[in-house]
Amino acid sequence: MAAVKIASSADVDERAQVGDGTSVWHLAQVREDAVVGENCNIGRGAYVGPGVRLGANCKLQNYALVYEPAQLGDGVFIGPAAVLTNDEYPRAVTPEGRLKSGHDWTAVGVTVGEGAAIGARAVCVAPVSVGRWALVAAGAVVTKDVPDFALVVGVPARRVGWVGRAGVPLESKGDGRYVCPSTGEEYVEADGLLSPAG
């Protein structure tokens, strides 16, 4: 088993679980009850909130912010300065003007499926789900669920195509069939959803 590497300036709560082979770099914070899988890379200044769950082989790039109760599958990429929010109706104070505490709101999470990637400075506004192997472009703002293998761009994010497991935009072969120019894998679209052929 590979050792866990934690930079001296990182803040990893003793109640967090960090998997073998994971690296937590300078100024990153992993909060209480977070679960980080094996062979993950938590970049400089990244934040993993209380109870957040990361699968194996995830990468959180520098200054990525993953707020509780987010759930990330295996092999998820979160780009630099991307944010996964958790407050559907954000306010600092109650209607009476009192500073809100943790008891004054209910955290809602973002779910990111296996192999999906969230680009640099993108924002996923909870509660949303990003499907398996989907790709959220840099700077996009996700306000609706993203299907598996979808390529979404813009503010608000909208689907502009499909990507395969390699992250490369798929090429249409006609009749709802697509191929990955990088791997040769084939996919089929039906009812607005994409799945591997066969």
N, C-alpha and C positions, 0 to 999 in steps of 0.2 A: 504494500500500500504506500502511495506517495504521501509525503508529509504535507500538512497544512502550512502555508506561509502567510504570516500576518505581519505587515509592516509595523514598526514601533509606533508610528503616529496614528495608526488605525484604531478605531474604537469598536471592539467586538464584545458585546455583552456576554457574560459567562453563561447566561441561559439560552443563548443562540446555539444552534447545531450547525457546524461547518464540516462538510464532507471532505474525505481524503483527496489530496491533490489540488485543493482549492487555494487560490492566492487572493489575499485582501490587501490592496495597495494603500499608499499614503493617504491619510486623512479620510479614508472611507469609514462609514459607520454601519454596523450590522446590529440591529436592535434586539431586545429580548424576545425570545420565542420564535425568532426567524429560523427558517430551515433552508440552508444552502446546500445543494447537492454536491456530488463529487466532481472534481476537475473543473470547477467554475473559476472565473476571473472577475473579481470585483475591482474596478478601476479607481484611480485617484479621486477622492472626494465624492464617490458614489454613496447613496443612501438606500438602505434596505430596512423598511419599517417593521414594527413589532408584528410577529406572526406571519410575515410574508413567506411564501414558499417558492423556492427556485429548484427546478429539476437539475439533473446532471448536465455538465458541459455547457452551462450558460455563460454569457459574457455581458457584463454591465460595464460599458465604457465610462470614461472619466465624467464625473458629475451627473451621472444618470440618477434619477430620483424615483424610487419604487415604493409607493406608499401602501400601507396595509389597507385591506387584506388581499393584496394582489397575489395571483397564482400564476407561476410561469412553468411551462412544460420543459422537457429536456431540449437542450440545444437552442435555447432562445437567445437572440442578440438584442440588446438594448443600447442604442447609439449614444454618443456623447451628448450630455445635457438633455436627453429625452426625459419626459415626465409621465408617470402613470399616477393619475390623481385618485382621490378617494372621498371627496365631499361633493355631493350632488347639488347642494344649495349653500355655497360657502358664505360665511359671515364671521367676522371677528367677535361680534357682540350679539346678544339676544335682542328681541324687539324692545325690551325694557332698558337696553343700554349696558347690561352687565356683560363683562368679558366671558365668552363661552368657554366651557370646560369640555372634557371628554364625554361628560354625561349629557351634553346639550345637542348632540348630533349622532347620527349613525353612519359609520364608515361603510362605504360601498367600494368594491374592488374592480380592478381590471384583470381579466383572464387572458393569457397569451398562450396559444397552443404550440405544440412541439415544432421546433425548427423555424418558427416565425421570427421576423426581424423588424425592429422599430428603428427608423432612421434618426440621424442626429437632429436634436431640437424638436422632434415630433412630440405631440401631446396626445395622450389617450385619456379622454374624459370619462370617468367612471359613472355608471357601470356599463362597460362595453367588453366584448370578447373579440379578440383577434385570432382568427382561425389558424390551423396548422399550416406551416410553410408559407404563410402570407407575408407580404412585404409592404410596410408603411413607409412611404417616401420621407426623406428629410424635410422637416418643417411642416408636415401635415398635422391636422387637428382631427382626431378620430372621435366622432360623436355618435356613430352607429356601429353595430357589429360588423366585422369584416369576415367574409367567408374564407374557407380554406383556399390556399393558393392564389388569393386575390392580390393584385397590385393596386394600391390606393394612393392618391396624391391630393394635395390641395387643402383649402380651408373653406368649408368643412371637407374632409376627405371623401373622395368618390372613387369608385373602381374604374380604372382605365385599361385594364388588361389582366392577364394571368401570368404567374411565375411558377417555375418548377422548383424542385428541391435545391437546385443549384442557385436559385435566386435570379436567374436569367429570364427575361420576358419570353414567353412561349410564342411560337409561330403557328398561325392557323393553317391547317391542312384542308379546311373546308368541312362542311357537314358536322360542325360541333367537335371536331377533333383537332388536337394541338400537339406539337412536338417541342421538346427542349433542344435548342441548337447546341447546347453544351454537352448534354448527356445522352441525347437520343431518346429519352423517356417520352412515352406518349400518354396523353390525357384526353378525357372526354367531358364535354360540357352538356349538362342536362338540367333543365328547369333553373337556370341561373347559377348552378353549382358546378364545380370542377372536381374530378376525381381521376386517379391514375387509371389508365386503360387496363382491362383484364383483371 
